[in-house]
Amino acid sequence: MATAQEFDILVLGGGSAGYSAALRGIQLGFTVGLIEKGKLGGTCLHTGCIPTKAYLHAAEVAAEAKESEKFGVNVTFESVDMGKVRDYKDGIVAGKFKGLTGLMKMKKITVIEGEGKLTGKDTITVDGTEYKGKHIVLATGSVSKTMGLEIRDRVLTSTEALQMDYLPKSAIVLGGGVIGCEFASLWSSMGVEVTIIEGLPHLVPNEDPAIIKVVEREFKKRGIKSNLGTFFDKVEQDDNGAKVTLADGKEFEADLVLVAVGRGPNTEGFGYEEQGIPMDRGFVTPNERLHTGVGNIYAIGDIVPGVQLAHRGYQQGRFVAEEIAGLNPMIVEDINIPKVTYCDPEVASIGYTQPKAEEKFGKENVETTEYNLAGNGKSSILGTGGLVKVVREKDGPIVGVHMVGKRMGEQIGEAQMWVVWEAFPEDVAQFIHAHPTQNEALGEAAMALAGAPLHG
């Protein structure tokens, strides 16, 4: 039998986390094998971030067309051709996919196509062929949670929703988190009657209360209905539509149901348990340096408990390659990872919410300020309301920034700098923010928290 091909780093999974580990590994002078059974780029590129944001952009165009008269522009909104929206999305994805596969070739990363399984402390078997890795990185990603519901016809997950070539008249969205709110928002802009069912008492429940309030108010204004605080009991469908029954007996009917209750780890059938990899409810549980405690095996991305975000995957991929190289990279805790929900209004946040900060530092040691976008010129021009909320330790650094409003996701970069570099409001109040931009809202909030508001 031929000797198994050996690599310094062998990566299982070619999504955001896996391919980042491969790219950084090559940069650091290692030989790298990358195993992927589907298409490089994983969920984010093919059925997640990129395609949903393409749909959300189309939805934004539809919404602007409907409101064009208030800007003195007479545009008539006729309809949305979902087949063409899908083609536009497919074109974006194909372009990015081509770029990524080209990059892998250029960097001389060996891409191994097929389904891999961990069969030893240093071995992954792909369709009967063994590959060896001095270091192994597990990055098999996530799948849509279905809560045991049968996904077919009128009951779908985000994956199927992104393949539709028609718009339903009405839809029920199960789950008011990130994915649920994004789909509810885009469908509503395109003329679908939407009802969100969320078992917890609020939409986007992980955000700061001030942000949640704005999102719930704006969704209501837009005609997006929601039923909060009661979990669903069952989902049924027939040829004419779908029906959701809640735990309290209340019933909702629509053309289709989107199951958007989050994503779970994709770890079944990869041989992890057999090799003694530590697991908890399907997740791999490495230590804080992402080592599993077994051989030289690391785990990164959505299979590791925490926020399931592509950019966290990128960061963990780079981290592990640098860890293998002995560079002792800095751990980035989940609290310091920027989060954006691309609904309308957009939500962007980093660091501690007010309740979490009060829990950590004590109520009397936390100060906050809110700057209303009504005072921001560019936001008024765009026709958006919303706010920027900054949370600091009393007489100490900024520990959280929370924003809501059209396009506010673009402001998360500076907010992250403040939080991660533990900046004081007095320091960042000195920065000059270009006028008129939405970015000024951050400057105003910092000045207010430093006790010297300009326009407040």
C-alpha positions in Angstrom: 0.0 0.0 0.0 1.3 3.5 -0.9 2.5 5.7 2.0 -0.2 8.2 3.0 0.5 11.7 1.8 1.7 13.8 4.8 1.2 17.5 5.6 2.3 19.8 8.4 -1.3 20.9 8.7 -4.3 18.9 7.6 -7.6 20.8 7.7 -11.0 19.1 7.7 -13.5 21.6 6.2 -13.1 24.4 3.6 -15.4 27.1 5.1 -14.4 30.4 6.5 -12.5 28.9 9.5 -10.8 26.0 7.6 -9.6 28.0 4.6 -8.3 30.8 6.8 -6.2 28.2 8.7 -4.9 26.9 5.4 -4.0 30.3 4.0 -2.2 31.4 7.2 -0.5 28.0 7.5 1.0 28.4 4.0 2.0 32.0 4.8 4.0 30.6 7.8 5.8 28.1 5.7 3.8 24.9 6.4 2.6 22.3 3.9 -1.2 22.3 4.0 -3.9 19.9 2.9 -7.5 21.1 2.9 -10.3 18.6 2.8 -13.8 19.7 1.5 -16.7 17.5 0.4 -18.8 20.4 -1.1 -17.6 23.7 -2.4 -14.8 25.8 -0.9 -16.2 28.7 1.0 -18.7 26.7 3.0 -22.0 28.1 4.5 -20.9 31.7 4.5 -20.2 31.9 0.8 -22.8 29.5 -0.6 -25.9 29.5 1.7 -25.1 32.1 4.4 -23.6 35.6 4.7 -23.0 36.4 1.1 -26.2 35.2 -0.5 -28.5 36.6 2.2 -26.9 40.0 2.0 -27.3 40.0 -1.8 -31.1 39.3 -1.2 -31.1 42.0 1.5 -29.6 44.5 -0.9 -32.3 43.7 -3.5 -34.9 44.2 -0.7 -33.3 47.6 0.1 -33.7 48.6 -3.6 -37.3 47.6 -3.5 -38.0 49.6 -0.3 -36.2 52.7 -1.7 -38.3 52.4 -4.9 -41.5 52.3 -2.8 -40.5 55.4 -0.9 -38.9 57.3 -3.7 -41.5 60.1 -3.8 -40.4 61.5 -0.5 -37.1 62.3 -2.1 -38.8 63.9 -5.0 -38.0 61.1 -7.3 -40.9 59.4 -9.1 -40.1 55.8 -9.5 -42.9 53.2 -9.7 -42.4 50.0 -7.8 -43.9 47.2 -10.0 -42.8 43.8 -8.7 -39.8 41.7 -7.6 -38.7 38.9 -10.0 -37.4 36.4 -7.6 -35.8 34.3 -10.3 -33.7 37.3 -11.3 -32.8 38.2 -7.7 -31.6 34.6 -7.4 -29.5 35.0 -10.6 -28.0 38.2 -9.3 -27.1 36.4 -6.0 -25.7 33.4 -7.9 -23.5 35.7 -9.9 -22.0 37.3 -6.8 -21.4 33.9 -5.2 -19.9 32.4 -8.4 -17.5 35.4 -8.7 -16.3 35.0 -5.1 -16.0 31.2 -5.4 -13.9 31.6 -8.5 -11.6 34.0 -6.6 -11.3 31.7 -3.7 -10.4 28.6 -5.7 -7.9 30.7 -7.6 -6.3 31.9 -4.4 -6.0 28.3 -3.1 -4.2 27.3 -6.4 -2.0 30.3 -6.3 -0.9 29.7 -2.7 -0.3 26.0 -3.5 -2.7 24.6 -1.0 -3.5 21.0 -1.7 -7.3 20.8 -1.9 -8.6 17.3 -1.4 -12.2 16.8 -2.6 -14.3 14.3 -0.8 -15.8 13.4 2.6 -13.1 13.2 5.3 -13.3 11.2 8.6 -10.9 11.4 11.5 -9.5 7.8 11.8 -6.5 8.4 14.0 -4.7 11.0 16.1 -2.8 12.1 12.9 -5.0 10.6 10.2 -8.0 11.7 8.1 -9.4 9.2 5.6 -11.1 10.6 2.5 -13.2 8.2 0.5 -10.8 5.3 1.4 -7.5 7.2 1.0 -5.5 8.0 4.1 -3.9 11.5 4.7 -1.6 12.3 7.5 -1.2 15.6 9.4 1.4 16.5 11.9 -1.3 18.9 13.1 -5.0 18.4 12.4 -7.6 21.2 12.4 -11.2 20.3 12.6 -13.5 22.9 10.9 -16.6 21.1 9.8 -19.0 24.0 10.3 -22.7 24.2 11.1 -26.1 23.2 9.7 -29.5 24.8 10.1 -31.4 23.5 13.2 -34.7 22.0 12.3 -36.2 21.2 15.7 -37.1 17.8 14.3 -39.4 19.4 11.7 -39.6 17.8 8.2 -38.1 20.3 5.7 -39.9 20.0 2.4 -42.3 21.9 0.2 -43.8 24.7 2.4 -41.5 24.3 5.4 -37.9 25.5 4.7 -34.7 26.6 6.2 -32.6 29.6 5.0 -30.8 27.2 2.5 -34.1 26.4 0.6 -35.3 30.0 0.9 -32.3 31.2 -1.0 -33.2 28.9 -3.9 -36.8 30.0 -4.4 -37.7 31.6 -7.7 -41.1 33.0 -6.4 -42.3 35.1 -3.5 -44.9 33.8 -1.2 -47.9 36.0 -0.4 -47.4 35.3 3.3 -44.8 33.7 5.5 -44.3 32.7 9.1 -40.7 33.0 10.4 -39.9 30.7 13.4 -37.3 32.5 15.3 -36.6 36.2 15.9 -32.8 36.0 16.1 -30.4 37.2 13.4 -31.5 34.9 10.6 -35.2 35.2 11.3 -35.1 39.0 11.5 -33.0 39.3 8.2 -35.5 37.1 6.3 -38.5 38.8 7.8 -37.1 42.2 6.8 -36.2 41.3 3.2 -39.5 39.5 2.5 -41.5 42.3 4.0 -39.6 44.9 1.8 -40.5 42.7 -1.2 -44.2 42.7 -0.3 -44.7 39.5 1.7 -46.9 39.5 4.8 -44.6 38.3 7.5 -45.3 37.0 11.1 -42.3 36.2 13.4 -42.8 33.6 16.1 -40.2 33.9 18.9 -40.3 31.9 22.1 -38.3 34.4 24.0 -39.9 37.7 25.1 -38.0 39.8 22.5 -36.6 39.9 18.9 -32.8 39.9 18.6 -32.7 38.8 22.3 -28.9 39.0 22.6 -28.8 42.8 21.9 -28.9 45.7 24.4 -32.5 46.5 25.5 -32.3 50.0 23.9 -31.5 48.4 20.5 -34.2 45.7 20.9 -36.8 48.4 21.5 -36.0 50.2 18.3 -36.0 47.0 16.2 -39.4 45.9 17.6 -40.9 49.4 17.1 -39.6 49.7 13.5 -40.7 46.2 12.5 -44.1 47.0 13.8 -44.2 50.2 11.8 -43.2 48.3 8.7 -46.1 45.9 9.2 -44.0 42.9 10.3 -46.1 41.1 12.9 -44.6 39.2 15.8 -45.8 36.9 18.5 -43.3 36.9 21.3 -42.8 34.9 24.5 -44.5 31.6 23.5 -42.7 28.7 21.9 -44.3 26.8 19.0 -45.7 23.3 19.5 -46.1 21.9 16.0 -45.9 22.8 12.3 -48.2 21.2 9.7 -48.5 21.6 6.0 -50.7 20.7 3.1 -51.0 21.6 -0.6 -52.4 25.1 0.2 -50.2 26.3 3.0 -48.6 25.7 6.4 -49.9 26.1 9.9 -48.0 26.7 13.2 -49.6 25.9 16.5 -48.1 27.5 19.6 -47.7 25.9 23.1 -50.7 28.0 24.2 -52.9 26.6 21.4 -52.8 29.8 19.3 -52.6 29.1 15.5 -51.0 30.9 12.6 -51.4 30.1 8.9 -49.3 31.3 5.9 -48.1 30.1 2.5 -44.9 28.8 4.0 -42.9 28.5 7.2 -39.2 29.5 7.5 -37.4 27.6 10.3 -34.9 30.1 11.5 -34.1 28.8 15.0 -30.4 29.0 14.7 -27.6 26.7 13.6 -26.1 23.6 15.2 -22.7 22.1 14.9 -22.0 19.8 12.0 -20.0 17.0 13.8 -21.9 13.8 13.2 -20.2 11.0 11.4 -16.7 12.5 11.3 -15.2 10.0 13.8 -14.6 12.7 16.5 -16.0 10.7 19.4 -14.2 7.5 18.4 -10.9 9.4 18.6 -11.7 10.8 22.0 -12.3 14.4 21.0 -14.1 16.2 23.9 -17.7 16.9 22.9 -20.8 18.6 24.5 -24.2 18.5 22.9 -22.6 18.0 19.5 -20.1 20.8 19.8 -16.3 20.1 20.1 -15.0 21.7 23.3 -11.4 22.6 22.9 -9.5 24.7 25.6 -9.2 28.5 25.2 -6.3 28.0 22.8 -8.5 25.8 20.6 -6.6 22.6 21.3 -8.8 19.5 21.8 -6.4 17.8 24.3 -6.0 14.9 21.8 -2.7 14.6 19.9 -2.1 17.7 17.9 -5.7 18.2 17.0 -7.4 21.7 17.1 -11.0 22.7 16.6 -12.2 26.0 15.1 -15.3 27.9 13.8 -19.0 26.9 14.2 -18.2 23.5 15.8 -16.8 25.4 18.8 -19.4 26.8 21.2 -19.9 30.6 20.9 -21.1 33.1 18.3 -21.4 31.4 14.9 -19.9 34.1 12.7 -17.7 33.9 9.6 -15.3 36.5 10.9 -14.9 34.6 14.2 -14.0 31.6 11.9 -11.4 33.6 10.0 -9.9 34.8 13.3 -9.8 31.3 14.8 -8.3 29.8 11.6 -5.4 32.4 11.7 -5.0 31.9 15.4 -4.5 28.2 15.2 -2.0 28.4 12.3 0.0 30.9 14.4 -0.4 28.8 17.5 1.1 25.8 15.6 3.9 28.1 14.5 4.7 29.0 18.1 3.8 32.6 17.7 1.6 32.7 20.8 -1.3 34.7 19.2 -3.7 36.7 21.3 -7.0 35.1 22.3 -10.0 37.1 21.1 -13.0 36.5 23.4 -16.5 36.2 21.9 -17.5 39.4 23.7 -15.0 41.4 21.6 -16.2 40.0 18.3 -18.3 42.5 16.3 -21.8 41.4 15.4 -24.1 42.8 12.7 -27.7 41.9 11.9 -28.5 43.2 8.4 -32.3 43.8 8.7 -33.8 47.2 8.3 -33.0 48.9 10.6 -29.5 47.4 10.8 -28.1 46.4 14.2 -24.4 46.4 15.1 -22.8 45.7 18.4 -19.6 44.9 20.2 -18.7 44.3 23.9 -21.0 44.3 26.9 -24.7 45.3 26.8 -25.8 47.5 29.7 -27.3 44.5 31.7 -24.2 42.4 31.1 -21.9 45.2 32.1 -23.9 45.9 35.3 -23.7 42.2 36.1 -19.9 42.1 35.6 -18.8 45.5 37.0 -21.8 46.3 39.4 -24.6 48.6 38.6 -23.0 51.7 40.3 -19.8 51.2 38.2 -21.4 51.5 34.8 -22.2 54.6 32.8 -24.0 54.8 29.5 -25.0 57.4 26.9 -27.4 57.3 24.0 -27.1 59.5 20.9 -30.2 59.6 18.8 -29.7 59.5 15.0 -32.4 62.2 14.7 -29.5 64.6 15.4 -27.3 63.2 12.7 -27.4 64.9 9.3 -26.5 62.0 7.1 -29.0 59.7 8.8 -31.8 62.3 8.2 -30.8 62.4 4.5 -31.1 58.6 4.4 -34.4 58.8 6.2 -33.4 56.6 9.1 -33.9 56.8 12.8 -32.1 54.8 15.4 -29.4 55.4 18.0 -25.8 54.8 19.2 -25.4 53.6 22.8 -22.0 53.5 24.5 -21.3 51.7 27.7 -18.3 52.4 29.9 -16.9 51.5 33.2 -17.3 54.5 35.6 -14.1 56.6 35.2 -12.9 53.7 33.0 -12.7 52.4 29.4 -15.5 51.9 26.9 -16.8 48.3 27.3 -19.6 48.2 24.8 -21.0 50.0 21.7 -24.5 49.2 20.4 -26.0 50.8 17.2 -29.3 50.6 15.3 -30.3 52.3 12.1 -29.9 52.0 8.3 -26.3 51.2 7.3 -25.0 51.3 10.9 -23.2 48.0 10.4 -20.6 50.0 8.5 -19.7 51.8 11.7 -18.7 48.7 13.7 -15.0 49.0 12.8 -14.3 52.1 14.9 -16.5 50.8 17.7 -14.4 47.6 17.8 -11.2 49.7 18.1 -12.6 51.5 21.1 -13.6 48.4 22.9 -10.7 46.1 22.1 -8.1 48.8 22.8 -10.0 49.7 26.0 -10.2 53.4 25.0 -11.6 56.0 27.4 -14.4 58.3 26.0 -12.1 61.2 26.8 -9.5 59.8 24.4 -11.8 59.1 21.5 -13.8 62.3 21.9 -10.7 64.0 20.4 -11.0 62.1 17.1 -12.5 64.2 14.3 -15.4 62.6 12.4 -16.1 63.7 8.9 -19.2 65.7 8.3 -21.9 64.8 7.2 -21.5 61.1 7.9 -23.2 58.6 10.1 -19.8 58.0 11.6 -20.2 61.3 13.4 -22.9 59.7 15.6 -20.0 57.7 17.2 -18.1 60.9 17.8 -21.1 62.6 19.4 -21.8 59.6 21.7 -18.2 59.6 22.8 -18.2 63.3 23.5 -21.4 63.0 25.5 -20.0 60.2 27.6 -16.8 62.3 28.2 -19.1 65.0 29.5 -18.7 67.4 26.7 -21.4 66.8 24.1 -21.3 69.1 21.0 -24.8 68.7 19.6 -26.6 67.2 22.6 
